[in-house]
Amino acid sequence: MKRKDFTRREFVKTNTIAGIGAAVAAGLAPSVVASCSSDTGVPAILGGQKIHTGGWPGWPQWKPAYNESLLKVMQSGIWSRADIVTEFENKWAATIGSKRCLSVVNGTNALVTAVAQNDIGAGDEVIVTPYTWISTVQSILLAGAMPVFADIDPETYQIDPEKIKAKITKRTKAIMPVHILGMPSDMEKIMAIVREHNLIVIEDACQAWLAEINNKKVGTFGQCGCFSFQNSKHLPLGEGGALVSDDEEFIDRCYSYHNVGFPYGTVIGGVGAGSVMLATKLRLTEYQAAIGLAQLGVLDEQTTIRNQNAKYLRDQIKGIPGIKPYKLYKNVTRAAFHMFCFRYDEKEFKGLPRDKFMKALSFEGIPNLSGYAPFLNKQPYLEHAFKTKNFRKMYSPEELDFNKFKEANECPENDKLCVEAVWLQQNMLLAEKPDLDNIAAAIERIRKNAEQIKSK
Ligand SMILES: Cc1ncc(COP(=O)(O)O)c(C=O)c1O
């Protein structure tokens, strides 16, 4: 899709032109065109006209107005970490409501840094959700700690605080809640558990920029919050990540860790001592920060639109039998909606399997995803980690018995969600309401014709 400078409506138009050029040129709104021109009632997968011909807002989005600040950096010759990165960090900390922010190369390494600088390691258990991107769990394993999976709440898809309680042992050192799909976890309940057991909380907010519980931003509840600025994310830099925290000494340590162990702030080294701690190099570049500053300018407005449109779409589809949209906890004042998720029940669609439903939806012009593959709590990377030299030195053979691990880490609610979920990507929530109506219409049409689609 071609991208150029746009207002929101212009943007949708831009991405619509390829499909319905002449009509748009005549001044009709894209979705009006789409519904007038298409609905013969026959599903597109069976040869009918697709319901949504108009395309969707593309991602990431770039405006010519951003060119100047980026060009300035490129022409300065200062491309490695310097003032623009610091400016971006200060702005992100202020936006989130945290004292400090450190940017790093990606969200994965924000998590790795957070785990390492909380001194989580061999023999420690970290409780984590199975419904997440692999990086959350890899950051635990990379430190030599043991992930312990607590199952999800089937309606909010977030880690279930009651299941966390059942997993706490003497070895539990931390909890890593993940605000998955940009919807906040139940942080008030989680923080109550944490206080009772004196645990560390590292929030994986890699999908939850500006999401809030009772007007407090996620990422600010625990010891630290981690964010991703990867290409598909709502603040996209291509690659990038950040940690936020009110603990200045912790962020100083993280800074040194991300800068080959050189002293920084309260991490004091003797004059000429060079590197003073075990570390790596994870620095963001000036041009990434310039992109970030530009993207920050639209994040708040786009987050509001996503929230409004997610609620609108939810209302449009919640009455369709077999479609159960996401639920937010009552105390959520704002979500990020990295994905709009609903559960699909094939029984209400004459036994039409999810993959065929999804394919039929794509044919109607509604792109969609099946979400995370099942069994993050059982996949081979775990066994591989257990077989490494370090794990074999740190844990007993019994602790590394993979069958026992799998048994102890069963998460049946997650298993069910992984085979029922359907995701719509966040950029679709930046479209116009009539475009969202097309999503509901497409689902209805598939349901009405489920028998024929199934036998195709
Ligand atoms: C929940 C979650 N955690 C961590 C990450 C890792 O972030 P990155 O891709 O920037 O390394 C992601 C990215 O998709 C994520 O969605």
The ligand as an SDF file (V2000), in Angstrom:
LIG
                    3D

 16 16  0  0  0  0  0  0  0  0999 V2000
    4.6280   -9.5140   24.7950 C   0  0  0  0  0  0  0  0  0  0  0  0
    5.9280   -9.2320   24.1330 C   0  0  0  0  0  0  0  0  0  0  0  0
    7.0590   -9.3150   24.8360 N   0  0  0  0  0  0  0  0  0  0  0  0
    8.2500   -9.0670   24.2800 C   0  0  0  0  0  0  0  0  0  0  0  0
    8.3740   -8.7390   22.9620 C   0  0  0  0  0  0  0  0  0  0  0  0
    9.7320   -8.5270   22.3680 C   0  0  0  0  0  0  0  0  0  0  0  0
    9.8770   -7.2860   21.7680 O   0  0  0  0  0  0  0  0  0  0  0  0
   10.8540   -7.1000   20.5030 P   0  0  0  0  0  0  0  0  0  0  0  0
   10.2070   -7.7210   19.3240 O   0  0  0  0  0  0  0  0  0  0  0  0
   10.9730   -5.6060   20.3840 O   0  0  0  0  0  0  0  0  0  0  0  0
   12.1330   -7.7340   20.8540 O   0  0  0  0  0  0  0  0  0  0  0  0
    7.2310   -8.6320   22.1740 C   0  0  0  0  0  0  0  0  0  0  0  0
    7.3130   -8.3050   20.7460 C   0  0  0  0  0  0  0  0  0  0  0  0
    6.5400   -8.7410   19.9420 O   0  0  0  0  0  0  0  0  0  0  0  0
    5.9770   -8.8870   22.7720 C   0  0  0  0  0  0  0  0  0  0  0  0
    4.8590   -8.8240   22.0540 O   0  0  0  0  0  0  0  0  0  0  0  0
  1  2  1  0
  2  3  1  0
  2 15  2  0
  3  4  2  0
  4  5  1  0
  5  6  1  0
  5 12  2  0
  6  7  1  0
  7  8  1  0
  8  9  2  0
  8 10  1  0
  8 11  1  0
 12 13  1  0
 12 15  1  0
 13 14  2  0
 15 16  1  0
M  END
$$$$
